[in-house]
Amino acid sequence: MEITASLVKELRERTGAGMMECKKALTEANGDIDAAAEALRKSGLAKADKKASRVTAEGRVATAQAAGRAVLVEINSETDFVAKDENFVSFTETVAAAALESGSADVEGLKTAKIASGETVEEARAALIAKVGENVQVRRMARIDSDNNVAAYVHGGRIGVLVEVKGGDAELARGLAMHVAAMNPPYNNAADVPADFVAKEKEIELAKMSEKDKAKPAEILEKIISGKIAKIVNEVTLAGQPYVLDTDRTVEQVLKAAGAEVIGYQRLAVGEGIEKVVEDYAAEVMKQAGLA
C-alpha cells in the first residue's frame, strides 16, 4: 500500500510522533493506521520508561466539577516550558475529567480510567511523553463528593483548592476556596491545632519574655501568654484569618453571618515537597574544560 503524505499527516496528528517515525510505522504496518498508532504507542511506552527517573517538579493543577462532586489533579513535567505546552494542558484537563467521571479515589485507580479516546490515563501519559520529550507524572489527586456546597478553584494553574461548606451558598464556598489558595491555612479552626504545637509555642513565647515580665504574678503571666498564643492560633487557622475578600472580618465572622461551617478543604500546589535539581551549566562547562 502506498504511504501517502495525508496518511502520515493523519498519524502525526493522532500520535504526535515525528514525521519519519510515522512513515516508518505505516510502512511496517502496510498502511494500517491503527496498527501503526499502536506500534508508536508501544514505542512511546519504551521512551516513557527511559524518562521515568527524571525529576518532575513543574507542571499544572487541573480541576473538574459537577453537582456536588469536584476533583483536583496535579500533573508534573520536568520544565515550565512543557507545563505550558498545549498538549500538556489538554492532557491535564482530560485527566481531571476522567477523574471526576470514573470516581477514582487515588492516582493508582486513576491510571486505569478511560479517557474519551478510549485509552487509559496511563496510556495517554506515555503517548504524551513521546510527544513532548519529557517525563510526565500524574502525581496527586483530591476529591470531594458531598451534598453540601462544594467549590473548586485553581489559581494560575499552579495552586488548586477544594472546599466543602455546610450552609451558605456557592459564592461563599468559592470565596473560601480563593482564601485557602492565597493564605494556605494549615488548620481549619482552633480545635484542629495540635496540643504539642500550642505547647511548643507557649515555650517559645515564655523564653522570649524579659525577666521582669516573668516575675509577674502567675495569673497575669498566663494571661499574657494566652493572648500571644491566641494570636498565633488565629494566624494558622482558616477561621481566625482575616477573610481575603473582606479583610475587616475574620473567616469565622463571615461564616457566622452566613450560618455556614467549613467541613474541610484540600489544597494542592505544583511541586510542593519535591526537591528540585538546580543545574549550574556554567560550572559544568568549566568542570569539563578543566577550569574548576
Residue pairs with C-beta under 8 A, 6 or more apart in sequence:
1 30
1 31
2 31
3 23
3 26
3 27
3 31
7 26
7 31
7 33
8 19
8 22
8 23
8 26
10 33
11 17
11 22
11 25
11 26
11 33
11 36
11 37
11 40
12 18
12 19
12 22
14 33
14 37
15 22
15 37
15 40
15 41
15 44
15 127
15 130
15 131
16 87
16 127
16 128
16 130
16 131
17 25
17 40
17 43
17 44
17 130
17 131
21 40
21 43
22 36
22 40
25 36
25 37
25 39
25 40
25 43
26 32
26 33
26 36
28 36
28 39
29 35
29 36
29 39
40 130
41 123
41 126
41 127
41 130
43 130
44 126
44 127
44 129
44 130
44 131
45 126
47 126
47 129
47 130
48 125
48 126
48 129
48 130
48 135
51 129
51 134
51 135
52 135
53 135
54 78
54 134
54 135
55 78
55 135
55 274
55 275
55 276
55 277
56 76
56 77
56 78
56 134
56 135
56 136
56 137
56 139
56 274
57 76
57 78
57 270
57 271
57 274
57 275
57 276
58 76
58 77
58 78
58 79
58 80
58 82
58 83
58 270
58 271
59 74
59 75
59 76
59 77
59 83
59 92
59 139
59 270
59 271
60 74
60 75
60 77
60 83
60 88
60 89
60 92
60 157
60 158
60 270
61 72
61 73
61 74
61 75
61 92
61 154
61 157
61 158
61 159
61 160
61 268
61 269
61 270
62 72
62 73
62 75
62 92
62 93
62 95
62 96
62 154
62 157
62 160
63 70
63 71
63 72
63 73
63 96
63 152
63 153
63 154
63 160
63 162
64 70
64 71
64 93
64 96
64 97
64 99
64 100
64 152
65 71
65 100
65 150
65 152
66 100
68 145
68 146
68 147
68 148
68 150
69 100
69 143
69 144
69 145
69 150
70 100
70 143
70 144
70 150
70 151
70 152
70 162
71 96
71 99
71 100
71 141
71 142
71 143
71 152
71 162
72 96
72 141
72 142
72 143
72 152
72 154
72 160
72 161
72 162
72 266
72 268
73 92
73 95
73 96
73 99
73 110
73 138
73 140
73 141
74 138
74 139
74 140
74 141
74 160
74 268
74 270
75 88
75 91
75 92
75 95
75 136
75 137
75 138
75 139
76 136
76 137
76 139
76 270
76 271
76 274
77 83
77 88
77 132
77 134
77 135
77 136
78 134
78 135
79 134
82 88
82 132
82 134
82 136
83 157
83 270
85 132
87 128
87 131
87 132
88 128
88 132
88 136
89 157
91 124
91 125
91 128
91 136
94 115
94 116
94 124
95 110
95 115
95 121
95 124
95 138
97 115
97 116
98 104
98 110
98 113
98 114
98 115
98 121
99 110
99 113
99 141
99 143
100 143
101 113
102 109
102 110
102 113
102 114
104 110
104 113
104 141
104 143
105 143
106 141
107 138
107 139
107 140
107 141
110 121
110 138
110 141
111 120
111 121
111 122
111 125
111 138
112 120
112 121
112 122
113 120
113 121
114 120
114 121
115 121
115 124
117 124
119 127
121 138
125 136
125 137
125 138
128 136
129 135
129 136
140 268
142 160
142 162
142 266
142 268
143 162
144 150
144 162
144 164
144 264
144 266
146 164
146 263
148 164
148 165
148 166
148 167
148 263
149 164
149 165
149 166
149 167
149 168
149 169
149 170
149 172
149 173
150 162
150 163
150 164
150 165
150 173
151 161
151 162
151 163
151 165
151 170
151 173
151 174
151 176
151 177
152 160
152 161
152 162
152 177
153 160
153 161
153 163
153 174
153 177
153 178
153 181
154 160
154 161
155 178
155 181
155 182
157 270
158 269
158 270
159 181
159 267
159 268
159 269
159 270
160 181
160 267
160 268
160 269
161 177
161 178
161 180
161 181
161 265
161 266
161 267
161 268
162 177
162 265
162 266
163 173
163 176
163 177
163 180
163 262
163 264
163 265
164 173
164 262
164 263
164 264
164 265
165 172
165 173
165 176
165 260
165 261
165 262
165 263
166 260
166 261
166 262
166 263
167 258
167 259
167 260
167 261
168 255
168 258
168 259
168 260
169 258
172 254
172 258
172 260
175 243
175 244
175 245
176 238
176 251
176 262
176 265
177 265
178 244
178 245
179 238
179 241
179 243
179 244
179 245
179 251
180 238
180 265
180 267
181 267
182 244
183 238
183 241
183 244
184 267
184 269
185 236
185 237
185 238
185 241
186 236
186 237
187 193
187 236
187 237
187 238
188 237
188 238
188 239
188 262
188 264
188 265
189 237
189 238
189 239
189 240
189 252
189 262
190 233
190 237
190 239
190 240
192 237
193 233
193 236
193 237
197 236
198 229
198 233
201 228
201 229
201 232
202 225
202 229
205 225
205 228
205 229
206 214
206 225
209 224
213 221
213 224
214 221
216 224
233 240
234 240
234 241
234 250
235 241
238 251
238 262
238 265
239 250
239 251
239 252
239 255
239 262
240 250
240 251
240 252
241 250
241 251
242 248
242 249
242 250
242 251
243 249
243 250
243 251
243 253
243 254
246 254
249 257
251 262
255 261
255 262
283 292
286 292
